[in-house]
Amino acid sequence: MIMSFRWYGRHNDSIPLQYIRQIPGMRGVVTALFDIPVGEVWPLEQILAVKKDIEDHNMLFHTIESVNIHEDIKLGLPSRDQYIENYQQTLRHLSKAGVKVVCYNFMPVFDWTRTELAKVLPDGSTALAYDQNVLENTDPETLVEEMEKGSNGFEMPGWEKERLRELKRLFALYKDIDEEKLFSHLQYFLAAVIPVAEECDIKLAIHPDDPPWSVFGLPRIVTSKVNLERIIRLVDSPYNGLTICTGALGASPSNEMPDIIRHFGKLGRLHFGHARNVKFDAPGVFHEATHKQDEGSLDMCGIMQAFYDIKFTGCIRPDHGRMIWGETGRPGYGLYDRALGATYLNGLWDMIHYQQEGKK
């Protein structure tokens, strides 16, 4: 297991690599080229510059999160072929830099969705939160405005302004796209890019929909064990794999996270892990909790045990954290609580290893 930390780059993140390196047990950095518009080819020289920056701080440049999918691919428009060619070329460039895993998602229009970016918790910290009742009584434009107001001046991943300015057009285009059509468009994409991924020795790892149900009536398909199984069979290759985000899938109580990790791990399709906790407040209502077992609704001990049992060797990162100790920054992506989360996850891993393998 490679404990890793998501970083938005020298010019897009308030947290320097030097601080990340000081987190006990931190071995890797998960990042992307956030200034390249979705759908364009990532220049090799920029990839290599980020790689050098990370490796100069004695951490691994192994997993990319994310090379996002242009909306035309999800919609199945004729223009998708050019964007797929660009994606293939980006994979070739990443391969030259030694990247082994690329995360992506296939969520229409919106990436991860929350109705509150700074819910105040009883201890005074703030966290990302979702309330289906709030969502049903708002509209997409208002939600985008609220996200921008609460972003503390940072661009939120998956909420790129140039794309969200076209909300009405995008919703109109998705009017006739149901889950079956979205599966078909994903299969078309995978059929084109998986042979290149095999050639480049880069494993693709689709991220679950967050939350794992429809938002504003848009179709979502990366939502359950059954659908994950269908996705890996769309193109049956070990390079067509999964990012298991426990907070995203785990937002639905019907998703048994340790079972899902073991199942797809044994199949060799689990390539990247996000380990985080959520607290269920009511059906369709949750907030993001600390990583600690008893402060959320997920079985974090069982989750790390499952990763250990499948002998997971890829990157795991603490996902969204609270804002604590007066820190301000990109909501969900402060330093302090994610550092605590990484240390907690490493502690669980060490104890499992100690109990099963003995002191080493």
N, C-alpha and C positions, 0 to 999 in steps of 0.2 A: 504494500500500500504506500502510495506517495502522497503524504499530506500536502495540500496545495492551497493557494489563496488567490482569489480573483482580484485582478488589478487592471485599471482602466488606462494605464499608460502614463508616461512622464508628464504629459500636458493635460490629461483628463482626470487625474486622480489626486486627491488631497493627501494620500498616503504614500510616502516614499518607499522604495524597495528596501532601503536600509532598515526601516521599521519592521517590514514583513519578515526579513531575514532573522530578526531577533526573537520571533515567536518560537518557543521551544518545539523542536521536531519539524519545523517548516522546511520542506524540501523542494517544492515546485511552485511556479506561478502560472496561473491560467489567465490568458489575456486574448486580445484581438487587435485588429487595426480599426479603431472606432471612428477614424476620420475618413475612411473610404466609404462612399455611398453604397448602400446595399445593391448588389448586382454587378458592381464593377470588379475588375481583376485586382487582386492585391499585388502591388509591386514587390518583387523579390528583395530589392535593396531595403525597403522599409521593414519587411519581415526580419531580415538579417540584423537590422539595427536594434529591433526590440529583443531579438534573441541574445545579442551581445550584451545589452543592458542587463537582462536577467541573469545571464551566466557570469557576468562580471561581479554579481552579488552572490555567487556560489549557489544558485538555485537552478532547477531544471526547467527547460523550455520544451514541454512534452505534449501538452493538450491545449487546443484552441477553443475558446468559447466567446463568441460563436462566429462561424461564417454564415451569416443570415441568408435566407432564401428570398429572392425577389418575389413580390406579390403576383407578378404575371405567371410565375411557375405554379403557384398554388391555385391560381384561377384557371390554368390550362390555356392561356391565350397563345396565339401564334408566335408572339414575340418571346415566348419562354425558351425557345431553342438557343437564342443568342445568350440569354442569361445563364443557361445550363453550360454552354461552351465557356463562358467566363468563370463559372464555378469550377469546371474541370481544370482550367489553367491555374486558378488559385490553388487547387490541391497540388498541382505539380510544383508550384513555387514553394508551398509549405513543406513538401517532401524534401526539397533541396536544403531546407533549414532544419531537417531532422524531426519534424512534427510527426507524432504517431497517432493522435486521436483528434477528430474535429467534431465538436458538438454543433447541433443546429436544431431549429424547431420548425414546425409546420402549422403554427397557429395563424388563422386568418386575421388580418388587420391588426389586432392587438396581440402583444406578447403577454407576459404575466400581467394579471389584472388585480388591482386592489381598489377598495373604495375609500381607504384612509391610509395615508403615508406616515402618520405620526400619532397613532392611538396611544393615549397616556395610560400606562399600566399602574397597578396599585403601588408599585415601588418607585414610581416617578419616571421610569424609563419610558421610551416611546418605541412603537413597533408598527410594522405594516399589518393591515387588517382588511378583511373582506366581509361584506354583509350583503347577501343576495337581495334582501328587502330594499336596501339603499339603491342597489344597481337597477332594480326593477322600477324605481321611481325617479330615474334620471335618464339622460340621453347621452349618446357617445360624445357629442361635442362638449357637453358640460363636464363629463368625466375627464376628457383630455385637458380642459382648462384647469380642473382641480389638481390633476397630476402635475401640471406645469407649476402651479402656485406652490405646491408642497415639495418641489424637487430641490429646494435650496440652491437654485441656480445651476444645477447639474443636469445634463441630458440623461434621461433614464434609459437603460438598455431596452431595446424593443419598442421605444416610444419616440422614434426619430421624427423630428418636426416636419421634414420635407414630405414624408409619407402621410402623416396624420392630417396635413392640410387638405388631403383629398378624401376625407372621410365619406362624404355623400356619394362621390363617384365609386369608391370601393364598395360601399354597402349596396349600391345598385348593381355592381358587377357580381356580387355574391348572392344576389337574390335567387338565382336558380342553381346554386351550388349546394348540394346536400352532402352528407357524410360519404355516400358511395362515390360521388364524383371527386370528392377530396382524396379518398383512398386511391382512386384511379390516377389523379394528378401526381400523388406521391409516388406511385409505382412507376409512372413515366419518368419522373426525375431520377429515381433510384436506378432504373434500368440503364440510364445514360451515365450516371456518375460512379456507380459501384465498380464497373470495370476499370475506371481510372484510379479509384481508391485502391483497388487490388494491385494495379501497376505501381502505384506510389507507396504501397505498404502503409496506408493511412486508414484507420478504422473510423467510420462514420457512426455517430452516436446521437440519435434523435432524442430531444428533451421532451418530457411529458407536458401536456397542456396544463396551464396553471391559472385558475383552478381547473380540474378535470371534468368540466361540463360546459355547455354552451353559454356564451356571453353575448348578449344582445341578439340572440337568435342565430349567431354565426355557428357553422358546424365545427366541431372539435372531435378529433379521432384518436389522439394519443392519451387515452384516459383510463385504461383498465388493463388487467392482465390479458384478457381475451383480445383486445385490440393490439396490444404489444406483440402478442403471438402472431397475429395476422400481419403486422408490419414487417416482422423479420422474415416472413415467408413470401412477401411481395417479390423480393429478389433474394434467393436463398444462398447467402454468402456470409462467412464470418465477419466480413467487412461492413455488413449491414447490421448495425447493432444499436445499443441503447445507452442513454444517460438515465440512470435511475435517480431521480430527485425525490427524496422521501417527503419533502414538504409539499411538492406539487401533487404527486399521486396520493400522498397521505392525507390531503385535504378532504378526500372522500373516505369515510370510515369503512367502506366496502373493500378498499384496497389493503390487503394484508402485506405490509412492506417486507418483513423477513422472508415470507414465502415467495414473493415476487423476485427478491434478490437471489435467493437460492435457485429458483427455477431457471431464470435467464443466465445466471452465472454458470450453472452446470452445462448449459447449452453453448457457452463461450460467446455470448452476445452482449454481456454487460461490460462496457468499455470505460465508463466514467461515472462517478458517484457524487451526488450532492447530499450531505447528511444534515438535516435540520429538523426542528420540532415545530409543531403547531398545536394550538389549544382550541378545541371545539367549544364554542360558546352556545350554539344552538344549531339546528339543521341549516346548512348554507351560511353559517356565520362562524368565522374563526379569526384568530390573530396569531402572529408568529411569536413563539415563546423562546426562552433560552434553550440551549441544547440539552440541559439537564433532564434526566429521565422523568422525574416527578413533577416538573413544571409545565409539561405539555401533555398532549394526548397520545403521542406516538411512543412506541417501544424502542427507545434509542439503544438500550443495551442489546436487545434482540437484533436490531438492525446491524450494529457493529459485529455481533456474533455471526450473523449471516454473511457479511462481507469476509470475515475471517475464515469461515467454513469453506467458502468457494475459492480460498487462496487468492483473493483479489490483489493484483499487482499494479493496477492503474492508479490514476489520480482520484482522490477523494478530497472534497473541500467543504469547510463549514459554509453553509449558504447564508442567506439573509440573517443579519443580526439586529439587535435592538440598538438604539442610540442611548448610551449611558455615560455617566461621569462628565456631563456637559459637552460632550463631543457634538459637533455639527458636521454635516457632510452629505454625500449622496444617500438618501434614505435606503436602509437595508444594507449599506456597504460601508459602515464605519470600521474603524480599526479595532476598538477595544473588545466589543462583544464577540466579534468573529474570532479574535485571538483567543478569548476565553473558550469559545466553542471548539477551536482546533485543539487546544490543550486538553479539554474534556474528552474529545473523541480519541486523541492519542492515549489518554489514560485508560479508557475502556479497552482499546486495542492491546495495550501493554498488559493489563490484567488478564485478558483472555489468553494471551500468549503465555503468560506466567503460569496460569492454571492448567493449560493444555500441554505445554512443552517443558515446563520447569524453568528455573532461573538460568538465564544465559547472558 
